[in-house]
């Protein structure tokens, strides 16, 4: 399952998964949220014909609170 691989090997996806688990979400719900995030990023990259840059898609805690 690509989602589990992303959670184990991509620090950004791991951060998203851990944040959701800390907020009390069930494992399957957190995995589906990571899966959706991966699909949204993939579609965005496809539309703009860009390659994946982790710095573009990672939000820091300060940015999340400001938004």
N, C-alpha and C positions, 0 to 999 in steps of 0.2 A: 504494500500500500504506500503510494508516494507521500501521503501525509505523514505517516509515521517516520519515514526516512527524513523528511524535511524537519520534523520536530527534533530528531536525534542529531542531525548534522548541520542544520542552518541555525545559527545563533539568534537571528531575528524571529524565526518561526518558533523557536524554543521559548523566547521571551514572551511572545503572544500567548502561547499555550500555558506557560507558568502563571502569567497574570490572570488568565481566566480561571485556572484551577485555584489560585489563591482567593479569588472572588466567589468560590463555592460552586463553580460549574462542574457538572459531571464530565468524566473523561471523554465520552463520545460527543458531547456538545462542544467541548473545547477543540476536539479533532475536526469536527465539521466546520467550526469557525476558521481554523487554520486552512482547511481545504478551500473554503470560499475565498479567503485572502489570497491564496495561491492562484486561483482561477482569475480573480480580478487583476492581479499583477500580470499574469500571463496575457490576458486580453489587452491590457494597456500596452504591454511591450509589443504585441502583435500589431496593434493599431498604429503605433508610432515608429515601428521598425527599429527599435532600440534593443540593446542587450541589457541584461539584468545588472543593476548597480545597487548594492545593498544600502549604500548611503542615501540613495534617493527614497527608499521605501521605509527606512527606520525612523520612527519618531522617538524623541527623548521624552522623559517625564515632564519637562518644562513645556515642551510644545503641546503635549496632550492636555495639560491643565489650562493652557492659554486658549485652546480651541473650543 
